[in-house]
Amino acid sequence: DADVSAFVPDTIRFDQYLLHALMLLLLQAPTSVLTFALAMSARSSDSTDQSSKVPLPSAAAACSAVPRVDSIEPVASTKWLSLQTISYTDQEGTARKWDVATRTTKKSVDKADAVVIIPLLRRHDVTGDGSCKGNGDSNRIDTLLVEQYRPPVGKTTIEFPAGLIDDGETPEEAALRELREETGYVGERCRVVPQVSPQVCMSPGLTDESVHVVVVEVDLNNPYNHGTPKPNLDDGEHVTVKRVELNAGLKEVLEKADGNMPIMGLYLFAVGLELGASLSFT
């Protein structure tokens, strides 16, 4: 069986089905999922710019290798998005072009734009040595989903909490901040450190956007998380927060969403939970 102790602290272990859900979630990122899966199974211990061009990876020694990106030229730009044309050489040495959408705030292709947060809500007990473990009185684990209207699809979507990484922030810091702002819940920072995936792509045929998936533990014994915490939303941001039990059929919840559209990563996560619970892996 896969050993996920490199991905989560020894004091907090996911059920095996949650590992399969996370791995299925990352299938939408073909350039990164193998690295992520191998890192978990091998118990690895490694834990607003308007520029017209996106910096290319520094690889002078690979300048003659193919496939390769040769240049990136701007086509048009708004405040937040830029349309660019990539000139590249394919595997057969043929020169080709590809149009791509990118954020004007992007600093480097080697750094993620945003974080996607998977909150795990449960009650934690503190042991005598100060470590934290799940409360054995209940196996219930909840998560948080957000609903918001997305003009590009003309629908209200259902998503995990997410947001851009600010300048100078680590992915962990961005995840904790965005979770607090969008949902009002306070994640664990020290007793259970947030677990961060490698950089993964979102829709590589259309955009160079990439994210880190961050698993954040939310201790329901924390007074800040009692009752219904109040989000701290930006002006013009309209978000509905839903608390959902993971073991109660997340996929079914998404399929009965009253016309709202689940984001692909969340739906893959739900399918992974369902498969992990029903399949036997030896």
Backbone as numpy.savetxt, mean C-alpha at the origin, in Angstrom:
# Nx Ny Nz CAx CAy CAz Cx Cy Cz
5.40 -24.66 5.10 4.57 -23.46 5.10 5.43 -22.21 5.10
4.92 -21.12 4.52 5.67 -19.88 4.49 5.83 -19.33 5.91
7.02 -18.80 6.20 7.31 -18.22 7.50 7.29 -16.72 7.37
6.35 -16.06 8.01 6.20 -14.62 7.83 6.82 -13.84 8.97
7.66 -14.46 9.80 8.17 -13.75 10.96 9.12 -12.63 10.58
9.63 -12.65 9.33 10.44 -11.52 8.92 9.59 -10.31 8.61
8.29 -10.54 8.37 7.38 -9.45 7.99 6.63 -8.88 9.17
6.48 -9.65 10.24 5.78 -9.18 11.42 6.60 -9.52 12.64
6.48 -8.75 13.76 7.22 -9.05 14.98 6.82 -10.40 15.54
7.74 -11.01 16.32 7.45 -12.31 16.91 6.24 -12.24 17.82
5.98 -11.06 18.41 4.89 -10.93 19.36 3.54 -10.82 18.71
3.50 -10.51 17.39 2.23 -10.40 16.68 2.35 -11.21 15.40
1.71 -12.35 15.29 1.78 -13.21 14.12 0.46 -13.19 13.35
0.54 -13.03 12.03 -0.65 -13.12 11.19 -1.03 -14.58 11.04
-2.30 -14.85 10.87 -2.71 -16.17 10.41 -2.17 -16.36 9.00
-2.01 -17.63 8.58 -1.40 -17.88 7.28 -2.22 -17.27 6.14
-3.52 -17.24 6.32 -4.34 -16.70 5.23 -4.04 -15.24 4.96
-3.60 -14.50 5.99 -3.30 -13.10 5.79 -2.05 -12.93 4.95
-1.08 -13.82 5.10 0.10 -13.79 4.24 -0.30 -13.95 2.78
-1.18 -14.94 2.50 -1.60 -15.14 1.12 -2.34 -13.92 0.58
-3.10 -13.26 1.44 -3.80 -12.06 1.00 -2.82 -10.97 0.63
-1.77 -10.78 1.44 -0.79 -9.75 1.16 -0.04 -10.06 -0.14
0.31 -11.32 -0.33 1.04 -11.68 -1.54 0.17 -11.49 -2.78
-1.13 -11.83 -2.67 -2.03 -11.63 -3.81 -2.23 -10.16 -4.09
-2.27 -9.34 -3.04 -2.38 -7.90 -3.20 -1.23 -7.37 -4.04
-0.03 -7.90 -3.83 1.14 -7.41 -4.52 1.28 -7.95 -5.93
0.36 -8.85 -6.36 0.44 -9.37 -7.73 0.22 -8.28 -8.77
-0.37 -7.15 -8.34 -0.55 -6.05 -9.27 0.75 -5.31 -9.50
1.83 -5.71 -8.82 3.12 -5.06 -8.96 4.15 -6.07 -9.45
4.13 -6.44 -10.73 4.93 -7.57 -11.21 6.42 -7.36 -11.05
6.92 -6.13 -11.03 8.36 -5.92 -10.93 8.87 -6.04 -9.51
7.97 -6.11 -8.52 8.41 -6.11 -7.14 7.93 -7.29 -6.33
6.89 -7.99 -6.77 6.29 -9.00 -5.92 7.23 -10.16 -5.63
8.08 -10.55 -6.61 8.98 -11.67 -6.37 9.98 -11.32 -5.29
10.53 -10.10 -5.35 11.47 -9.67 -4.33 10.82 -9.70 -2.95
9.57 -9.22 -2.89 8.86 -9.16 -1.61 8.60 -10.55 -1.06
8.11 -11.47 -1.91 7.80 -12.81 -1.45 9.06 -13.54 -1.00
10.15 -13.41 -1.76 11.39 -14.07 -1.38 11.95 -13.49 -0.09
11.79 -12.19 0.09 12.30 -11.58 1.31 11.58 -12.11 2.52
10.24 -12.33 2.42 9.50 -12.86 3.55 9.88 -14.30 3.83
9.95 -15.14 2.80 10.19 -16.55 3.02 11.61 -16.80 3.47
12.56 -15.91 3.12 13.95 -16.09 3.51 14.27 -15.42 4.83
13.26 -14.83 5.48 13.44 -14.16 6.78 14.49 -13.06 6.67
14.37 -12.26 5.62 15.33 -11.18 5.42 15.28 -10.23 6.59
16.44 -9.71 7.00 16.52 -8.78 8.13 16.64 -7.34 7.68
16.68 -7.15 6.34 16.78 -5.77 5.86 15.44 -5.07 6.03
15.52 -4.75 6.84 14.26 -4.08 7.04 13.96 -2.84 5.98
6.35 20.30 -3.97 5.58 20.33 -5.20 6.43 20.98 -6.28
7.21 19.78 -6.99 8.19 20.15 -8.00 7.55 20.10 -9.39
7.75 21.14 -10.19 7.15 21.20 -11.52 8.18 20.85 -12.60
9.19 20.11 -12.32 10.23 19.80 -13.29 9.64 19.06 -14.48
10.22 19.27 -15.66 9.65 18.71 -16.88 10.12 17.30 -17.17
11.22 16.85 -16.51 11.72 15.52 -16.77 11.84 14.74 -15.48
11.54 13.46 -15.55 11.74 12.58 -14.40 13.15 12.03 -14.47
13.95 12.10 -13.38 15.32 11.58 -13.43 15.33 10.10 -13.77
16.27 9.69 -14.62 16.41 8.29 -14.98 17.34 7.60 -14.00
17.21 6.29 -13.81 18.11 5.57 -12.92 19.55 5.72 -13.39
20.47 5.91 -12.45 21.88 6.04 -12.79 22.46 4.66 -13.04
22.77 4.35 -14.30 23.30 3.04 -14.65 24.13 3.18 -15.92
25.26 3.85 -15.79 26.09 4.12 -16.95 26.58 2.83 -17.58
26.86 1.84 -16.74 27.38 0.59 -17.25 26.36 -0.17 -18.08
25.06 0.16 -17.87 24.01 -0.56 -18.57 23.46 0.21 -19.77
24.21 1.23 -20.22 23.68 2.10 -21.28 23.42 1.34 -22.58
24.13 0.25 -22.81 23.93 -0.50 -24.04 23.00 -1.68 -23.87
22.53 -1.92 -22.63 21.65 -3.05 -22.37 20.24 -2.75 -22.86
19.51 -3.79 -23.18 18.11 -3.63 -23.58 17.28 -4.64 -22.80
15.98 -4.32 -22.53 15.34 -3.05 -22.86 15.86 -1.92 -21.98
15.75 -0.68 -22.46 16.21 0.47 -21.70 15.41 1.71 -22.08
15.31 2.65 -21.15 14.71 3.96 -21.42 15.81 4.89 -21.91
15.60 5.54 -23.05 16.60 6.42 -23.63 16.38 7.88 -23.26
15.11 8.31 -23.23 14.82 9.70 -22.86 13.35 9.84 -22.50
13.03 10.93 -21.79 11.65 11.23 -21.42 11.39 12.70 -21.75
10.38 12.96 -22.57 10.07 14.32 -22.99 8.68 14.72 -22.51
8.52 15.95 -21.99 7.20 16.42 -21.56 6.29 16.72 -22.75
5.00 16.42 -22.57 4.00 16.73 -23.59 3.09 17.85 -23.11
2.55 17.70 -21.90 1.67 18.72 -21.31 1.67 18.52 -19.81
1.28 19.57 -19.08 1.32 19.47 -17.63 0.25 20.35 -17.00
-0.33 19.89 -15.90 -1.19 20.69 -15.05 -0.46 20.87 -13.71
-1.17 21.34 -12.70 -0.52 21.57 -11.41 0.00 20.27 -10.81
-0.77 19.17 -10.97 -0.43 17.95 -10.26 0.04 16.81 -11.16
-0.31 16.86 -12.45 0.00 15.75 -13.34 0.73 16.22 -14.59
1.57 15.33 -15.11 2.30 15.62 -16.34 2.15 14.44 -17.29
1.92 14.73 -18.57 1.91 13.71 -19.61 3.27 13.75 -20.29
3.92 12.61 -20.37 5.25 12.53 -20.96 5.31 11.41 -21.99
6.25 11.52 -22.91 6.51 10.47 -23.88 7.89 9.88 -23.61
7.91 8.57 -23.39 9.16 7.86 -23.13 9.67 7.29 -24.45
10.92 7.58 -24.77 11.59 6.92 -25.88 12.43 5.79 -25.29
12.21 4.58 -25.78 12.93 3.45 -25.21 13.31 2.45 -26.30
14.23 1.58 -25.95 14.66 0.51 -26.85 14.19 -0.82 -26.28
13.49 -1.61 -27.10 12.93 -2.86 -26.59 13.95 -3.99 -26.63
13.51 -5.19 -26.30 14.40 -6.34 -26.18 15.08 -6.71 -27.51
14.45 -6.34 -28.63 15.00 -6.67 -29.95 15.84 -5.54 -30.53
16.03 -4.47 -29.73 16.83 -3.35 -30.21 16.06 -2.34 -31.02
14.73 -2.46 -31.03 13.88 -1.54 -31.80 13.53 -0.32 -30.96
13.67 0.87 -31.53 13.32 2.11 -30.85 11.80 2.27 -30.84
11.26 2.57 -29.67 9.81 2.71 -29.53 9.49 3.89 -28.61
8.18 4.23 -28.56 7.72 5.33 -27.69 6.54 4.85 -26.85
6.39 5.47 -25.67 5.31 5.11 -24.75 4.88 6.37 -24.00
3.58 6.64 -23.98 3.06 7.79 -23.23 2.78 7.38 -21.79
3.11 8.26 -20.85 2.96 7.94 -19.43 2.49 9.17 -18.67
1.66 8.94 -17.68 1.23 10.00 -16.76 2.08 9.91 -15.50
2.52 11.05 -15.00 3.34 11.08 -13.79 2.92 12.25 -12.91
3.21 12.16 -11.64 2.94 13.27 -10.72 4.02 14.34 -10.88
3.62 15.59 -10.86 4.61 16.67 -10.92 5.42 16.75 -9.64
4.93 16.12 -8.58 5.65 16.12 -7.30 6.70 15.02 -7.22
6.79 14.17 -8.22 7.70 13.02 -8.17 9.14 13.50 -8.25
9.96 13.01 -7.31 11.36 13.40 -7.27 12.27 12.39 -7.94
11.93 11.12 -7.86 12.81 10.07 -8.37 12.01 8.81 -8.62
12.41 8.07 -9.66 11.75 6.79 -9.92 12.10 5.76 -8.86
13.12 6.05 -8.06 13.55 5.11 -7.03 12.84 5.31 -5.70
11.95 6.29 -5.61 11.23 6.56 -4.38 9.73 6.50 -4.62
9.02 5.88 -3.70 7.57 5.74 -3.83 6.86 7.08 -3.66
5.73 7.22 -4.34 4.93 8.44 -4.22 4.07 8.44 -2.96
3.60 7.26 -2.56 2.55 7.22 -1.54 2.63 5.94 -0.73
1.74 5.87 0.26 1.58 4.66 1.06 0.14 4.19 0.98
-0.05 2.88 0.97 -1.36 2.26 1.14 -1.33 1.53 2.48
-2.30 1.80 3.33 -2.25 1.34 4.71 -3.24 0.20 4.92
-2.77 -0.90 5.50 -3.64 -1.99 5.92 -3.70 -1.95 7.45
-4.76 -1.35 8.00 -4.86 -1.27 9.46 -5.40 -2.58 10.03
-4.80 -3.04 11.12 -5.28 -4.22 11.84 -5.70 -3.79 13.23
-7.02 -3.80 13.46 -7.58 -3.32 14.72 -7.84 -4.49 15.65
-7.21 -4.47 16.81 -7.46 -5.48 17.84 -6.95 -4.95 19.17
-7.31 -5.67 20.22 -6.89 -5.26 21.56 -5.57 -5.94 21.90
-4.62 -5.15 22.38 -3.30 -5.66 22.72 -3.10 -5.69 24.23
-2.41 -6.72 24.68 -2.00 -6.81 26.08 -0.51 -6.54 26.15
-0.07 -5.85 27.19 1.34 -5.58 27.41 1.87 -6.59 28.42
2.94 -7.31 28.05 3.51 -8.33 28.92 4.46 -7.68 29.93
4.97 -8.50 30.82 5.85 -7.98 31.87 7.11 -7.35 31.34
7.62 -7.80 30.19 8.85 -7.22 29.65 8.57 -6.01 28.75
7.30 -5.56 28.73 6.95 -4.37 27.97 6.58 -4.64 26.53
6.68 -5.90 26.10 6.31 -6.23 24.73 4.79 -6.30 24.61
4.33 -6.41 23.38 2.90 -6.34 23.11 2.45 -7.60 22.39
1.31 -8.13 22.78 0.77 -9.31 22.11 -0.73 -9.16 21.97
-1.29 -9.90 21.00 -2.73 -9.86 20.80 -3.47 -10.41 22.00
-4.64 -9.87 22.25 -5.46 -10.32 23.36 -6.07 -11.67 23.02
-5.73 -12.69 23.82 -6.22 -14.03 23.54 -7.70 -14.21 23.81
-8.34 -13.22 24.45 -9.76 -13.34 24.74 -10.62 -13.21 23.49
-10.02 -12.71 22.43 -10.80 -12.53 21.21 -9.91 -12.70 20.00
-10.37 -13.48 19.01 -9.63 -13.64 17.77 -10.06 -12.64 16.72
-10.94 -11.74 17.08 -11.46 -10.80 16.11 -10.40 -9.77 15.73
-10.25 -9.58 14.41 -9.40 -8.53 13.87 -10.23 -7.74 12.87
-10.31 -6.43 13.05 -11.02 -5.55 12.13 -10.02 -4.80 11.27
-10.51 -4.23 10.19 -9.72 -3.31 9.39 -10.57 -2.09 9.07
-9.96 -1.10 8.45 -10.66 0.14 8.13 -10.65 0.35 6.61
-11.81 0.69 6.06 -11.95 1.03 4.66 -12.46 2.46 4.56
-12.12 3.12 3.47 -12.60 4.49 3.26 -13.36 4.56 1.94
-14.44 5.28 1.94 -15.24 5.52 0.73 -15.14 6.99 0.37
-14.87 7.27 -0.91 -14.81 8.66 -1.37 -15.10 8.71 -2.87
-15.67 9.81 -3.29 -16.01 9.98 -4.71 -14.74 10.26 -5.50
-14.55 9.50 -6.58 -13.38 9.66 -7.44 -13.85 10.10 -8.82
-13.65 11.37 -9.21 -14.14 11.86 -10.50 -13.66 11.07 -11.72
-12.42 10.55 -11.78 -12.00 9.83 -12.99 -12.87 8.62 -13.32
-13.43 7.94 -12.31 -14.30 6.80 -12.59 -15.77 7.16 -12.41
-16.04 8.37 -11.95 -17.42 8.81 -11.79 -18.20 8.04 -10.75
-17.50 7.45 -9.79 -18.14 6.64 -8.75 -17.48 6.88 -7.40
-18.19 6.45 -6.37 -17.58 6.37 -5.05 -16.80 5.06 -4.96
-15.57 5.15 -4.55 -14.73 3.96 -4.47 -14.58 3.50 -3.02
-14.19 2.24 -2.86 -13.88 1.67 -1.55 -12.41 1.31 -1.56
-11.66 1.82 -0.61 -10.22 1.66 -0.62 -9.69 1.45 0.79
-8.45 0.97 0.88 -7.71 1.10 2.11 -7.31 2.57 2.26
-7.11 3.05 3.49 -6.57 4.40 3.66 -5.24 4.53 2.92
-4.99 5.70 2.35 -3.77 5.90 1.57 -3.48 7.38 1.49
-2.25 7.70 1.11 -1.90 9.11 0.94 -0.47 9.28 0.50
-0.15 10.48 0.03 1.18 10.79 -0.46 2.18 10.87 0.70
3.44 10.53 0.39 4.52 10.68 1.35 5.06 12.09 1.24
5.03 12.84 2.33 5.54 14.20 2.33 7.06 14.22 2.30
7.63 15.37 1.90 9.08 15.53 1.89 9.64 15.28 3.29
10.69 14.47 3.36 11.34 14.21 4.64 10.69 13.12 5.46
9.57 12.56 4.99 8.88 11.50 5.74 9.38 10.13 5.33
9.40 9.22 6.30 9.58 7.81 5.99 8.21 7.22 5.64
8.17 6.06 4.98 6.87 5.43 4.73 6.10 5.15 6.02
6.81 4.75 7.09 6.13 4.49 8.36 5.47 5.76 8.90
6.20 6.87 8.86 5.66 8.14 9.35 4.46 8.58 8.52
4.57 8.43 7.20 3.46 8.82 6.32 2.23 7.97 6.59
2.43 6.67 6.82 1.29 5.77 7.06 0.57 6.13 8.35
1.32 6.39 9.40 0.71 6.74 10.69 -0.01 8.08 10.59
0.58 9.04 9.90 -0.06 10.36 9.74 -1.34 10.24 8.92
-1.26 9.55 7.78 -2.44 9.43 6.92 -3.56 8.65 7.60
-3.20 7.61 8.35 -4.21 6.85 9.07 -4.95 7.75 10.06
-4.20 8.56 10.79 -4.82 9.47 11.77 -5.70 10.51 11.07
-5.19 11.07 9.97 -5.94 12.13 9.28 -7.21 11.59 8.62
-7.12 10.43 7.96 -8.27 9.93 7.20 -9.30 9.21 8.06
-8.85 8.55 9.13 -9.78 7.72 9.92 -9.93 8.16 11.37
-8.96 8.92 11.89 -8.98 9.30 13.29 -8.29 8.30 14.20
-8.00 7.11 13.70 -7.37 6.07 14.53 -5.87 6.30 14.62
-5.31 5.94 15.77 -3.88 6.10 16.04 -3.22 4.73 15.98
-2.24 4.58 15.09 -1.54 3.32 14.94 -0.37 3.20 15.90
0.06 1.97 16.11 1.20 1.70 16.98 2.50 2.10 16.26
3.35 2.81 16.98 4.60 3.29 16.40 5.82 2.55 16.95
5.78 2.19 18.24 6.96 1.65 18.91 6.76 0.19 19.35
5.69 -0.08 20.09 5.51 -1.43 20.62 5.34 -2.45 19.49
4.63 -2.05 18.45 4.49 -2.89 17.25 4.81 -1.99 16.05
6.01 -2.13 15.53 6.47 -1.24 14.47 5.73 -1.53 13.16
5.27 -0.49 12.44 4.63 -0.71 11.14 5.55 -1.49 10.20
4.96 -2.39 9.43 5.73 -3.23 8.52 5.53 -2.71 7.09
6.66 -2.46 6.41 6.65 -1.77 5.13 7.10 -2.70 4.01
6.33 -2.75 2.94 6.69 -3.56 1.77 7.76 -2.86 0.96
8.38 -3.56 0.02 9.22 -2.88 -0.98 8.36 -1.92 -1.81
9.02 -1.10 -2.58 8.33 -0.20 -3.51 7.62 -1.04 -4.56
6.30 -0.82 -4.74 5.53 -1.58 -5.72 4.78 -0.63 -6.65
4.62 -1.06 -7.91 3.95 -0.21 -8.89 2.44 -0.38 -8.81
1.72 0.55 -9.41 0.27 0.56 -9.35 -0.37 0.14 -10.67
-0.13 0.91 -11.72 -0.68 0.61 -13.05 0.40 0.93 -14.07
1.41 0.03 -14.21 2.63 0.38 -14.95 2.44 0.57 -16.45
1.28 0.20 -16.98 1.01 0.49 -18.39 0.56 1.92 -18.63
0.22 2.62 -17.54 -0.34 3.97 -17.65 0.49 5.02 -16.92
1.05 4.66 -15.76 1.69 5.65 -14.91 2.91 5.06 -14.22
3.82 5.93 -13.80 4.99 5.49 -13.05 4.77 5.57 -11.53
3.51 5.76 -11.11 3.22 5.86 -9.68 3.59 4.56 -8.96
4.21 4.70 -7.80 4.54 3.55 -6.97 4.23 3.86 -5.52
4.06 2.81 -4.73 3.67 2.98 -3.33 4.41 1.96 -2.46
4.35 2.18 -1.16 4.68 1.17 -0.16 3.37 0.72 0.49
3.21 -0.59 0.66 2.09 -1.13 1.44 2.57 -1.22 2.89
1.84 -0.59 3.80 2.27 -0.53 5.20 1.19 -1.16 6.08
1.56 -2.20 6.81 0.65 -2.84 7.75 0.83 -2.16 9.11
-0.26 -1.61 9.62 -0.22 -0.85 10.88 -1.14 -1.51 11.90
-0.61 -1.80 13.06 -1.42 -2.31 14.17 -2.10 -1.14 14.88
-3.37 -1.30 15.17 -4.15 -0.29 15.90 -4.65 -0.94 17.18
-4.16 -0.47 18.32 -4.52 -1.04 19.61 -5.83 -0.42 20.08
-6.87 -1.23 20.17 -8.18 -0.72 20.59 -8.22 -0.41 22.08
-7.18 -0.79 22.82 -7.10 -0.40 24.23 -6.55 1.02 24.39
-5.98 1.57 23.33 -5.49 2.95 23.37 -6.69 3.89 23.49
-6.69 4.77 24.49 -7.84 5.69 24.67 -8.16 6.52 23.42
-7.14 6.83 22.61 -7.39 7.60 21.39 -8.27 6.82 20.40
-8.32 5.50 20.55 -9.07 4.67 19.61 -10.41 4.19 20.17
-10.83 4.75 21.31 -12.12 4.38 21.88 -13.25 5.09 21.13
-14.41 4.45 21.13 -15.57 5.06 20.48 -15.39 5.15 18.99
-15.75 6.31 18.42 -15.59 6.55 16.99 -14.64 7.73 16.81
-13.36 7.47 16.59 -12.40 8.57 16.41 -12.79 9.49 15.26
-12.44 10.75 15.40 -12.81 11.75 14.40 -11.64 12.02 13.45
-11.85 11.88 12.14 -10.78 12.17 11.18 -10.44 13.66 11.16
-9.27 13.96 10.62 -8.84 15.34 10.43 -8.60 15.56 8.94
-9.70 15.76 8.21 -9.64 15.79 6.75 -9.23 17.15 6.22
-8.58 17.14 5.04 -8.23 18.38 4.35 -9.48 19.03 3.77
-9.37 20.31 3.45 -10.47 21.04 2.85 -10.84 20.39 1.52
-12.13 20.11 1.31 -12.60 19.49 0.09 -12.51 17.98 0.09
-12.03 17.40 1.18 -11.93 15.95 1.28 -13.16 15.42 1.99
-13.86 14.49 1.36 -15.09 13.93 1.91 -14.93 12.41 1.96
-14.72 11.88 3.13 -14.39 10.47 3.31 -15.34 9.85 4.33
-15.86 8.67 4.00 -16.64 7.88 4.94 -15.79 6.69 5.38
-15.63 6.52 6.68 -14.80 5.44 7.21 -15.69 4.27 7.61
-15.31 3.08 7.20 -16.06 1.88 7.56 -15.13 0.91 8.28
-15.57 0.41 9.42 -14.82 -0.60 10.16 -15.41 -1.97 9.84
-14.57 -2.89 9.35 -15.03 -4.17 8.83 -14.25 -5.30 9.49
-14.95 -6.37 9.86 -14.29 -7.53 10.43 -13.65 -8.35 9.31
-12.34 -8.65 9.45 -11.63 -9.39 8.41 -12.19 -10.78 8.20
-12.54 -11.46 9.30 -12.99 -12.85 9.19 -14.44 -13.00 8.77
-15.13 -11.88 8.56 -16.57 -11.95 8.28 -16.89 -11.90 6.79
-15.90 -12.16 5.93 -16.18 -12.17 4.50 -16.00 -10.82 3.87
-14.77 -10.34 3.83 -14.48 -9.03 3.26 -14.87 -8.97 1.79
-14.63 -10.04 1.05 -14.99 -10.06 -0.38 -16.48 -9.87 -0.56
-17.28 -10.52 0.28 -18.74 -10.37 0.18 -19.16 -8.95 0.50
-18.49 -8.33 1.47 -18.78 -6.94 1.80 -18.54 -6.04 0.59
-17.44 -6.27 -0.12 -17.11 -5.45 -1.28 -18.08 -5.67 -2.43
-18.55 -6.91 -2.59 -19.47 -7.21 -3.69 -20.88 -6.71 -3.43
-21.19 -6.38 -2.20 -22.50 -5.82 -1.84 -22.33 -4.35 -1.46
-21.60 -3.63 -2.29 -21.19 -2.27 -1.93 -22.12 -1.19 -2.46
-23.35 -1.56 -2.84 -24.36 -0.58 -3.28 -23.87 0.30 -4.42
-23.22 -0.32 -5.41 -22.78 0.44 -6.58 -21.43 1.10 -6.43
-20.85 1.09 -5.23 -19.52 1.65 -5.05 -18.48 0.69 -5.63
-17.38 1.24 -6.10 -16.37 0.44 -6.82 -15.15 0.19 -5.94
-14.86 -1.08 -5.63 -13.64 -1.37 -4.87 -12.39 -1.10 -5.72
-11.36 -0.59 -5.10 -10.08 -0.46 -5.78 -9.46 -1.85 -5.91
-8.68 -2.09 -6.99 -8.24 -3.44 -7.29 -7.42 -4.06 -6.16
-6.50 -3.29 -5.57 -5.65 -3.85 -4.52 -6.45 -4.37 -3.34
-7.49 -3.66 -2.96 -8.34 -4.09 -1.86 -9.10 -5.36 -2.23
-9.61 -5.41 -3.47 -10.35 -6.61 -3.88 -9.43 -7.83 -3.93
-8.20 -7.66 -4.43 -7.24 -8.76 -4.44 -6.94 -9.23 -3.02
-6.83 -8.29 -2.11 -6.60 -8.63 -0.71 -7.74 -9.49 -0.18
-8.97 -9.10 -0.50 -10.13 -9.86 -0.05 -10.17 -11.26 -0.65
-9.84 -11.36 -1.94 -9.78 -12.67 -2.59 -8.70 -13.52 -1.92
-7.57 -12.93 -1.61 -6.50 -13.66 -0.95 -6.90 -14.18 0.41
-7.63 -13.37 1.16 -8.13 -13.84 2.46 -9.02 -15.06 2.28
-9.90 -15.00 1.29 -10.84 -16.09 1.05 -10.10 -17.36 0.61
-9.14 -17.21 -0.30 -8.36 -18.36 -0.76 -7.51 -18.93 0.35
-6.88 -18.06 1.14 -6.03 -18.52 2.22 -6.80 -19.30 3.26
-8.07 -18.93 3.47 -8.88 -19.64 4.44 -9.39 -20.96 3.93
-9.50 -21.11 2.58 -10.13 -22.31 2.03 -9.12 -23.32 1.50
-7.89 -22.89 1.18 -6.92 -23.79 0.60 -5.95 -24.30 1.65
-5.43 -25.47 1.41 -4.45 -26.08 2.32 -3.08 -26.04 1.67
-2.12 -25.41 2.34 -0.76 -25.30 1.80 0.17 -26.13 2.66
0.90 -27.03 2.03 1.83 -27.90 2.79 3.24 -27.73 2.26
